[in-house]
Amino acid sequence: AVVSTQSTGEFVNQEIVTKHHENYMFLGCIKFINDVKRGPFAEHSNKLWNISAVKTWTKVNQGLIKMYKAEVLCKQPVIQHFRFGSLLPFDVQPPPPGLFRVPE
């Protein structure tokens, strides 16, 4: 069974989430939020609720990756403990010339 790719707003439908949460990681996350939080979804998870208005899943994917980069990978307290490996390599770049210049 495949969730319709026509509407991004389907993930706010509890029946869709319950039926497909084991097959789609995003819906599994929505199910977890629904299990933990109480009240209207639009109030406790406003950013996710706003995603339901995005027209295509490609745009949703791009937006979530952009948000992850800004809110996780670019935060020094978080990224300093991040384990890099083959899935997320860390290519060391040489420092720019003069960065560590000692004054005379």
C-alpha positions as CSV (number, residue, x, y, z in Angstrom):
1,A,0.0,0.0,0.0
2,V,1.4,3.4,-1.0
3,V,0.3,6.7,0.4
4,S,-1.0,8.9,-2.3
5,T,1.6,11.3,-3.6
6,Q,-1.1,13.8,-4.6
7,S,-1.5,15.6,-1.3
8,T,1.1,16.5,1.3
9,G,-1.7,17.4,3.7
10,E,-2.5,13.7,4.2
11,F,-0.1,13.3,7.1
12,V,-2.3,15.3,9.4
13,N,-5.0,12.6,9.0
14,Q,-4.8,10.3,11.9
15,E,-6.1,7.3,9.9
16,I,-3.4,7.7,7.3
17,V,-0.7,8.0,10.0
18,T,-2.0,4.9,11.9
19,K,-2.2,2.8,8.7
20,H,1.3,3.8,7.2
21,H,3.5,4.7,10.1
22,E,5.6,1.5,9.9
23,N,6.3,2.1,6.2
24,Y,7.2,5.8,6.2
25,M,9.7,7.3,8.6
26,F,8.0,10.7,8.4
27,L,4.7,9.2,9.4
28,G,6.3,7.3,12.2
29,C,7.6,10.6,13.6
30,I,4.2,12.1,13.2
31,K,2.7,9.1,15.1
32,F,5.2,9.6,17.9
33,I,4.3,13.2,18.2
34,N,0.6,12.4,18.2
35,D,1.2,9.8,21.0
36,V,3.2,12.1,23.2
37,K,1.5,15.5,22.7
38,R,-2.1,16.4,23.5
39,G,-4.3,19.0,21.9
40,P,-4.7,20.2,18.3
41,F,-1.7,19.3,16.1
42,A,-1.6,22.8,14.7
43,E,-1.0,24.2,18.1
44,H,1.7,21.9,19.5
45,S,3.5,21.3,16.2
46,N,3.0,24.4,14.2
47,K,6.0,24.0,11.9
48,L,4.9,20.5,10.9
49,W,1.3,21.7,10.5
50,N,2.6,24.4,8.1
51,I,4.2,21.7,6.0
52,S,0.8,20.3,5.2
53,A,0.2,23.3,3.0
54,V,3.3,22.7,0.9
55,K,2.3,21.7,-2.6
56,T,4.8,18.8,-3.4
57,W,6.7,16.2,-1.4
58,T,9.9,17.3,-3.1
59,K,9.5,20.8,-1.6
60,V,8.7,19.2,1.8
61,N,11.9,17.1,1.6
62,Q,14.0,20.1,0.6
63,G,12.6,22.2,3.4
64,L,13.2,19.6,6.1
65,I,16.8,19.1,4.9
66,K,17.4,22.8,5.0
67,M,15.8,23.0,8.5
68,Y,17.9,20.1,9.7
69,K,21.1,21.8,8.4
70,A,20.2,25.1,10.1
71,E,18.9,23.7,13.4
72,V,21.3,20.7,13.9
73,L,24.3,20.6,11.7
74,C,25.1,24.4,12.0
75,K,24.8,24.5,15.8
76,Q,28.3,24.1,17.4
77,P,27.1,22.6,20.7
78,V,25.3,19.9,18.8
79,I,27.7,19.2,16.0
80,Q,30.8,19.0,18.3
81,H,29.5,15.6,19.5
82,F,28.4,14.3,16.0
83,R,30.1,11.1,14.8
84,F,31.1,11.4,11.2
85,G,31.6,8.3,9.1
86,S,31.0,6.9,5.6
87,L,27.4,8.1,5.5
88,L,28.3,11.6,6.5
89,P,32.0,12.2,5.8
90,F,34.0,15.1,7.1
91,D,36.5,16.4,4.6
92,V,39.1,18.4,6.4
93,Q,40.0,21.6,4.6
94,P,43.3,23.4,5.1
95,P,42.9,26.8,6.9
96,P,43.0,29.9,4.8
97,P,46.4,31.5,4.5
98,G,47.2,33.9,7.3
99,L,44.4,32.6,9.6
100,F,46.9,31.6,12.4
101,R,49.5,34.3,11.8
102,V,51.5,35.1,14.9
103,P,52.1,38.9,15.3
104,E,55.8,39.9,15.3
